[in-house]
Amino acid sequence: MDRLFPAPAVDRRVPVVAQLVADVVREHGYAGVREVPGDQLAALRKEILSLIRQQTGHPAQTLVHRDLLLVVCDPLRDPEAEMRAAAEAIGAVLFGDQPVPATRPDRPWAIRWTASDLG
C-alpha cells in the first residue's frame, strides 16, 4: 500500500544523523537514535546501513521500536568489554563500593534526532 503514495521529502538532517550514527557504531559497535520521525525512518536506515558498509566493510542491522532506531554491527562490538562494564557497575552497587547513581550515566551511543536541528 505504501508504494501507492509518493515518497516523503528527505529531511536535510538525514545525512548528518547518519554520519553521527556511523561514527558511534564504528567506536562502540552499536548506537541508538531517539525521536526519529516516522516519515524519515526508511531514508535514515538506508543511509546508515550504506555508510557503515562503506566505512567498515561490515553489515549492520537496524531495529525499530516506536521512535527509537537501534543500529548494531556485531563484528564491531566488544561483548567482553560490555560484560566487564556491566559486572563492574553491578558489583559497585551490590558491594557498596559506590552509591547508586542519581542520574543516568553518560551514554555516548545515544543520539537524538532533534539534537541535529539544522534550522
Contacts in CASP RR format, 6 or more apart in sequence:
PFRMAT RR
TARGET T0000
AUTHOR 0000-0000-0000
METHOD contacts of the structure
MODEL  1
MDRLFPAPAVDRRVPVVAQLVADVVREHGYAGVREVPGDQLAALRKEILS
LIRQQTGHPAQTLVHRDLLLVVCDPLRDPEAEMRAAAEAIGAVLFGDQPV
PATRPDRPWAIRWTASDLG
8 39 0 8 1.000
8 40 0 8 1.000
8 43 0 8 1.000
10 40 0 8 1.000
10 43 0 8 1.000
11 37 0 8 1.000
11 40 0 8 1.000
11 43 0 8 1.000
12 118 0 8 1.000
13 40 0 8 1.000
13 113 0 8 1.000
13 116 0 8 1.000
13 117 0 8 1.000
13 118 0 8 1.000
14 40 0 8 1.000
14 43 0 8 1.000
14 44 0 8 1.000
14 47 0 8 1.000
15 47 0 8 1.000
16 116 0 8 1.000
16 118 0 8 1.000
17 33 0 8 1.000
17 44 0 8 1.000
17 111 0 8 1.000
17 113 0 8 1.000
17 116 0 8 1.000
18 44 0 8 1.000
18 47 0 8 1.000
18 48 0 8 1.000
18 51 0 8 1.000
19 51 0 8 1.000
20 111 0 8 1.000
20 116 0 8 1.000
21 31 0 8 1.000
21 32 0 8 1.000
21 33 0 8 1.000
21 48 0 8 1.000
21 51 0 8 1.000
21 71 0 8 1.000
21 111 0 8 1.000
22 48 0 8 1.000
22 51 0 8 1.000
22 52 0 8 1.000
22 55 0 8 1.000
24 30 0 8 1.000
24 31 0 8 1.000
24 32 0 8 1.000
24 108 0 8 1.000
24 109 0 8 1.000
24 111 0 8 1.000
25 31 0 8 1.000
25 48 0 8 1.000
25 52 0 8 1.000
25 56 0 8 1.000
25 60 0 8 1.000
25 71 0 8 1.000
25 72 0 8 1.000
25 73 0 8 1.000
25 76 0 8 1.000
26 52 0 8 1.000
26 55 0 8 1.000
26 56 0 8 1.000
26 76 0 8 1.000
27 108 0 8 1.000
28 76 0 8 1.000
28 77 0 8 1.000
28 108 0 8 1.000
28 109 0 8 1.000
29 72 0 8 1.000
29 73 0 8 1.000
29 74 0 8 1.000
29 76 0 8 1.000
29 77 0 8 1.000
29 78 0 8 1.000
30 70 0 8 1.000
30 71 0 8 1.000
30 72 0 8 1.000
30 73 0 8 1.000
30 77 0 8 1.000
30 109 0 8 1.000
31 70 0 8 1.000
31 71 0 8 1.000
31 109 0 8 1.000
31 110 0 8 1.000
31 111 0 8 1.000
32 68 0 8 1.000
32 69 0 8 1.000
32 70 0 8 1.000
32 71 0 8 1.000
32 109 0 8 1.000
32 110 0 8 1.000
32 111 0 8 1.000
33 44 0 8 1.000
33 68 0 8 1.000
33 69 0 8 1.000
33 71 0 8 1.000
33 111 0 8 1.000
33 112 0 8 1.000
33 113 0 8 1.000
34 67 0 8 1.000
34 68 0 8 1.000
34 110 0 8 1.000
34 111 0 8 1.000
34 112 0 8 1.000
34 113 0 8 1.000
35 67 0 8 1.000
35 112 0 8 1.000
35 113 0 8 1.000
35 114 0 8 1.000
36 44 0 8 1.000
36 67 0 8 1.000
36 68 0 8 1.000
36 69 0 8 1.000
36 113 0 8 1.000
37 67 0 8 1.000
37 113 0 8 1.000
38 67 0 8 1.000
40 113 0 8 1.000
41 64 0 8 1.000
41 69 0 8 1.000
44 69 0 8 1.000
45 62 0 8 1.000
45 64 0 8 1.000
45 69 0 8 1.000
48 60 0 8 1.000
48 62 0 8 1.000
48 71 0 8 1.000
49 59 0 8 1.000
49 60 0 8 1.000
49 62 0 8 1.000
52 58 0 8 1.000
52 59 0 8 1.000
52 60 0 8 1.000
52 71 0 8 1.000
52 73 0 8 1.000
53 59 0 8 1.000
53 60 0 8 1.000
56 73 0 8 1.000
56 75 0 8 1.000
56 76 0 8 1.000
58 73 0 8 1.000
58 74 0 8 1.000
58 75 0 8 1.000
58 76 0 8 1.000
59 73 0 8 1.000
60 71 0 8 1.000
60 72 0 8 1.000
60 73 0 8 1.000
61 71 0 8 1.000
61 72 0 8 1.000
61 73 0 8 1.000
61 74 0 8 1.000
62 69 0 8 1.000
62 70 0 8 1.000
62 71 0 8 1.000
62 72 0 8 1.000
63 69 0 8 1.000
63 70 0 8 1.000
63 72 0 8 1.000
64 70 0 8 1.000
91 97 0 8 1.000
92 98 0 8 1.000
93 99 0 8 1.000
93 100 0 8 1.000
END
